[in-house]
């Protein structure tokens, strides 16, 4: 488990020192994940509850992050026709730009991390990580 901790720390240091992170230093933690999620689901009606469910973030955490992203001009809340009480989350043009930058940086990091791995190695690693995640989340 020490190896996982060291890997996590190394990844965090790499992300924190990247040019993209320096450009968008206000984005930390789950902010990038939320922007990516909204980008992946562009054209769909996405609400805060979807982020809670799909990203495993608490209600208060999502609320705080969304408010910050909205204040930064990266997303906006828009009314939907069928229910004025509900507000879907929509990326702004600035949010789309940042998301593209984050994706490119993440792709470069993933290539660096997996250099020298065969497809079989990567499949096995994905299987191990999925099993570990299931072990920790499916506790009774």
Secondary structure as GFF3:
##gff-version 3
##sequence-region A 1 140
A	DSSP	alpha_helix	2	17	.	.	.	ID=ss1
A	DSSP	alpha_helix	19	23	.	.	.	ID=ss2
A	DSSP	alpha_helix	30	40	.	.	.	ID=ss3
A	DSSP	alpha_helix	48	55	.	.	.	ID=ss4
A	DSSP	alpha_helix	59	71	.	.	.	ID=ss5
A	DSSP	beta_strand	75	80	.	.	.	ID=ss6
A	DSSP	beta_strand	83	91	.	.	.	ID=ss7
A	DSSP	alpha_helix	93	113	.	.	.	ID=ss8
A	DSSP	alpha_helix	119	137	.	.	.	ID=ss9
###
